[in-house]
Amino acid sequence: MSTPQQQAFLADFRSMSSFGATAGGGVDRQAATWADGQTRNWFRGLVEGHGFEVRYDQVGNQFTLVEFVPGAPYIAIGSHLDSQPLGGRFDGAYGVLAGAHAAMRLHEAFRVQDETPLYNIVIINWFNEEGCRFKPSMMGSSVFTGKIPAAQVLATTDPHGVTVREALESIGTIGDFSLDVAAYLEIHIEQGRSLEDDGLSIGLVESTWGANKYEFVVHGEQAHTGATVIADRSDALLGASSLVVAAREIANHFTTAEHMVITSCGEFTVFPNSPVVVANRVNLLVDIRSTDPTVLAAADAELHRRVAQIEQWAAVRIERGAEHIWAAKDYDAAGLLLAAASAEKLGLTYGTVRTRAGHDSTNMKDIVPTIMLFVPSAEGISHNEREFTADNDMLAGVDLLTDLARRLVTGELVRP
Amino acid sequence: MSTPQQQAFLADFRSMSSFGATAGGGVDRQAATWADGQTRNWFRGLVEGHGFEVRYDQVGNQFTLVEFVPGAPYIAIGSHLDSQPLGGRFDGAYGVLAGAHAAMRLHEAFRVQDETPLYNIVIINWFNEEGCRFKPSMMGSSVFTGKIPAAQVLATTDPHGVTVREALESIGTIGDFSLDVAAYLEIHIEQGRSLEDDGLSIGLVESTWGANKYEFVVHGEQAHTGATVIADRSDALLGASSLVVAAREIANHFTTAEHMVITSCGEFTVFPNSPVVVANRVNLLVDIRSTDPTVLAAADAELHRRVAQIEQWAAVRIERGAEHIWAAKDYDAAGLLLAAASAEKLGLTYGTVRTRAGHDSTNMKDIVPTIMLFVPSAEGISHNEREFTADNDMLAGVDLLTDLARRLVTGELVRP
């Protein structure tokens, strides 16, 4: 039996999932597109209906202010409403809506219960967590935490030359608001299968994986696929394909019983990409992740050795462009213990997990005490229209988030 | 010292090269684009200025009628004005303009010389030889020779969903003209380096290579590049990249001192192609070519064995879509001897060559006696803005084409 509050959450989740909905049951809400704008406006209407105020900062982060104590500092709860192309309806959006419902429940509770909040709550819908239309990912939280200048983000263009500033202005979700926060709380679907495999309903994130992400440009020489003999070819597609295969071989080689290595290439663009033309250029992104810094360093060195070998074998030149390096890092230990106590009190099964994916909390944990929670993902499927989390798992997460938010707002983790 | 006729050819060639000109010295005139339409209209103006009539057939092949004997059958000289994206200014366009100038010279010559033409000449600018915007290549000549139905071609769409019919109507180069021809003559740049390496100015094409072209679709499962463990991945990009590498390994393995094998992948498109998403699908084209049918068959069988291995290794499904098979075939032997005699008479150095690239003459040789001539390409560079053929080589080709056209028109190869 679900409560009226739980029914309200599920009803709002269904409404939210209709924005940018795809035929396959997912959503396509890439950052600052019309569909993202629609979702942001719907969310604004939802929280304004509960009497909360909405503000935007200079890079489109959307802040919902929930005031308990006029003038008090803020505890932030955040995630993102943007999605991958043909993404799932849970990734990010679940966490933002869960934050709103936790705040609504506390808003109600503090009117009747004898507790003294020390903080206000701000729910943050971070701009462009996904990083598909505009690179890099976690853009809004990177600016908020001072890792990337706002001016650089605003001038970043999508593949059609539209800047972030233009895109945000076109959907009307940009402003000049700013705010400091005292602690950060995020809930997200796991996007892996460890909770499901272990039969747990909550994951407490203890650390991030280390991740090295590289943009490579493979340079070849445009030629005729029929007429040009092999000896005369400098085939950028062959070089880039070899790099994709090498990355997988490295993951297989360096993974041990103790430490996993994951390598990926998500974006791979061939120029001029015509049936009878040997490619002159391929742009691709390769990333390597591992739980262990030593293993990561060894795998990374092997990748760069392989790059040099491929340059020889395929007669191409491989240019290394931008890189993004995230060291493996722990979440706040006191926050982890507090989350465990809260789950224990609510009678939820839980365990600690490491996150391989980046989240806005990856940025936030570097500036304030941060707690990151996971709920299960069916079969670990994510960035896919078939992404799924059961209603009961979502509801357990909202209950936990609400209890933790109450603890943070009443000073259990940090004090003003 | 060049003659006024030669200077006129070079001047027209420079004018023609300004249509769709790119910053890198090449042209971008994909089939039935605005730039292709501009070039076709310019060519029409050029030949109409010499008193010739222009007609279009139902799939946009452009016919320039040069009448010597009212009611007589036609000898055709053809090539194509369309180009690759960022293609060279010689590929195809040289042959069409050379045909026009050969016809102009004969038109002049027959007024003053005592020779009796038995045929008229038609210069054909074939629609969409390149096959980049609309697939397959050699589209116009495939319809003309009855290999593909016109209705199928007219309904073929480009990546934006525009049909061939719509594109041809938008540039106004479609009609209902039809014509039978008695023999076919084509001159083209070599797009290889054998003439240059051997110090020859003319190549007489004795045969085509055999070519097997396959459209593959690699199916994977969309997933998160960070969160999804390797064991759970079905990465379409890994499967497709493995296929590209396998194709090159096959070329290296099967090439011997006697027979060359060439493999290529020109088009390779990744879906959804987002930085943090494991690809769910890659569409790619793979072709294998060889001078020897037995070697080609062995290499082809190996490719399909490798496809099955890659399906296992990368945990993907590889679907084989459309295929285009061209058997190695000889050009008309009498035509080859006639071309040799003509080159001999003009004092040009020449040798026989095989063409690896497809040409409209590949289609035409299956229905009428066909002669295919090559002029040198600097360093064999083609389908590239840096494609280059020297003025003297172009002019020698026009001289040879003119002499051969004269011989054909006066009945030296076929007689009405």
Boltz contact constraints between the chains, C-beta under 6 A:
constraints:
  - contact:
      token1: [A, 84]
      token2: [B, 274]
      max_distance: 6.0
  - contact:
      token1: [A, 84]
      token2: [B, 277]
      max_distance: 6.0
  - contact:
      token1: [A, 85]
      token2: [B, 272]
      max_distance: 6.0
  - contact:
      token1: [A, 85]
      token2: [B, 274]
      max_distance: 6.0
  - contact:
      token1: [A, 86]
      token2: [B, 272]
      max_distance: 6.0
  - contact:
      token1: [A, 131]
      token2: [B, 275]
      max_distance: 6.0
  - contact:
      token1: [A, 132]
      token2: [B, 274]
      max_distance: 6.0
  - contact:
      token1: [A, 191]
      token2: [B, 224]
      max_distance: 6.0
  - contact:
      token1: [A, 191]
      token2: [B, 227]
      max_distance: 6.0
  - contact:
      token1: [A, 192]
      token2: [B, 227]
      max_distance: 6.0
  - contact:
      token1: [A, 222]
      token2: [B, 383]
      max_distance: 6.0
  - contact:
      token1: [A, 222]
      token2: [B, 384]
      max_distance: 6.0
  - contact:
      token1: [A, 224]
      token2: [B, 191]
      max_distance: 6.0
  - contact:
      token1: [A, 224]
      token2: [B, 357]
      max_distance: 6.0
  - contact:
      token1: [A, 224]
      token2: [B, 382]
      max_distance: 6.0
  - contact:
      token1: [A, 224]
      token2: [B, 383]
      max_distance: 6.0
  - contact:
      token1: [A, 225]
      token2: [B, 264]
      max_distance: 6.0
  - contact:
      token1: [A, 225]
      token2: [B, 266]
      max_distance: 6.0
  - contact:
      token1: [A, 226]
      token2: [B, 356]
      max_distance: 6.0
  - contact:
      token1: [A, 226]
      token2: [B, 357]
      max_distance: 6.0
  - contact:
      token1: [A, 227]
      token2: [B, 191]
      max_distance: 6.0
  - contact:
      token1: [A, 227]
      token2: [B, 192]
      max_distance: 6.0
  - contact:
      token1: [A, 227]
      token2: [B, 356]
      max_distance: 6.0
  - contact:
      token1: [A, 227]
      token2: [B, 357]
      max_distance: 6.0
  - contact:
      token1: [A, 227]
      token2: [B, 382]
      max_distance: 6.0
  - contact:
      token1: [A, 230]
      token2: [B, 251]
      max_distance: 6.0
  - contact:
      token1: [A, 232]
      token2: [B, 380]
      max_distance: 6.0
  - contact:
      token1: [A, 237]
      token2: [B, 244]
      max_distance: 6.0
  - contact:
      token1: [A, 237]
      token2: [B, 265]
      max_distance: 6.0
  - contact:
      token1: [A, 237]
      token2: [B, 268]
      max_distance: 6.0
  - contact:
      token1: [A, 238]
      token2: [B, 244]
      max_distance: 6.0
  - contact:
      token1: [A, 238]
      token2: [B, 248]
      max_distance: 6.0
  - contact:
      token1: [A, 241]
      token2: [B, 241]
      max_distance: 6.0
  - contact:
      token1: [A, 241]
      token2: [B, 244]
      max_distance: 6.0
  - contact:
      token1: [A, 241]
      token2: [B, 245]
      max_distance: 6.0
  - contact:
      token1: [A, 242]
      token2: [B, 245]
      max_distance: 6.0
  - contact:
      token1: [A, 244]
      token2: [B, 237]
      max_distance: 6.0
  - contact:
      token1: [A, 244]
      token2: [B, 238]
      max_distance: 6.0
  - contact:
      token1: [A, 244]
      token2: [B, 241]
      max_distance: 6.0
  - contact:
      token1: [A, 245]
      token2: [B, 241]
      max_distance: 6.0
  - contact:
      token1: [A, 245]
      token2: [B, 242]
      max_distance: 6.0
  - contact:
      token1: [A, 245]
      token2: [B, 245]
      max_distance: 6.0
  - contact:
      token1: [A, 248]
      token2: [B, 238]
      max_distance: 6.0
  - contact:
      token1: [A, 251]
      token2: [B, 230]
      max_distance: 6.0
  - contact:
      token1: [A, 264]
      token2: [B, 225]
      max_distance: 6.0
  - contact:
      token1: [A, 265]
      token2: [B, 237]
      max_distance: 6.0
  - contact:
      token1: [A, 266]
      token2: [B, 225]
      max_distance: 6.0
  - contact:
      token1: [A, 266]
      token2: [B, 274]
      max_distance: 6.0
  - contact:
      token1: [A, 266]
      token2: [B, 275]
      max_distance: 6.0
  - contact:
      token1: [A, 266]
      token2: [B, 276]
      max_distance: 6.0
  - contact:
      token1: [A, 266]
      token2: [B, 277]
      max_distance: 6.0
  - contact:
      token1: [A, 267]
      token2: [B, 273]
      max_distance: 6.0
  - contact:
      token1: [A, 267]
      token2: [B, 275]
      max_distance: 6.0
  - contact:
      token1: [A, 268]
      token2: [B, 237]
      max_distance: 6.0
  - contact:
      token1: [A, 268]
      token2: [B, 270]
      max_distance: 6.0
  - contact:
      token1: [A, 270]
      token2: [B, 268]
      max_distance: 6.0
  - contact:
      token1: [A, 272]
      token2: [B, 85]
      max_distance: 6.0
  - contact:
      token1: [A, 272]
      token2: [B, 86]
      max_distance: 6.0
  - contact:
      token1: [A, 273]
      token2: [B, 267]
      max_distance: 6.0
  - contact:
      token1: [A, 274]
      token2: [B, 84]
      max_distance: 6.0
  - contact:
      token1: [A, 274]
      token2: [B, 85]
      max_distance: 6.0
  - contact:
      token1: [A, 274]
      token2: [B, 132]
      max_distance: 6.0
  - contact:
      token1: [A, 274]
      token2: [B, 266]
      max_distance: 6.0
  - contact:
      token1: [A, 275]
      token2: [B, 131]
      max_distance: 6.0
  - contact:
      token1: [A, 275]
      token2: [B, 266]
      max_distance: 6.0
  - contact:
      token1: [A, 275]
      token2: [B, 267]
      max_distance: 6.0
  - contact:
      token1: [A, 275]
      token2: [B, 285]
      max_distance: 6.0
  - contact:
      token1: [A, 276]
      token2: [B, 266]
      max_distance: 6.0
  - contact:
      token1: [A, 277]
      token2: [B, 84]
      max_distance: 6.0
  - contact:
      token1: [A, 277]
      token2: [B, 266]
      max_distance: 6.0
  - contact:
      token1: [A, 277]
      token2: [B, 383]
      max_distance: 6.0
  - contact:
      token1: [A, 285]
      token2: [B, 275]
      max_distance: 6.0
  - contact:
      token1: [A, 356]
      token2: [B, 226]
      max_distance: 6.0
  - contact:
      token1: [A, 356]
      token2: [B, 227]
      max_distance: 6.0
  - contact:
      token1: [A, 357]
      token2: [B, 224]
      max_distance: 6.0
  - contact:
      token1: [A, 357]
      token2: [B, 226]
      max_distance: 6.0
  - contact:
      token1: [A, 357]
      token2: [B, 227]
      max_distance: 6.0
  - contact:
      token1: [A, 380]
      token2: [B, 232]
      max_distance: 6.0
  - contact:
      token1: [A, 382]
      token2: [B, 224]
      max_distance: 6.0
  - contact:
      token1: [A, 382]
      token2: [B, 227]
      max_distance: 6.0
  - contact:
      token1: [A, 383]
      token2: [B, 224]
      max_distance: 6.0
  - contact:
      token1: [A, 383]
      token2: [B, 277]
      max_distance: 6.0
  - contact:
      token1: [A, 384]
      token2: [B, 222]
      max_distance: 6.0
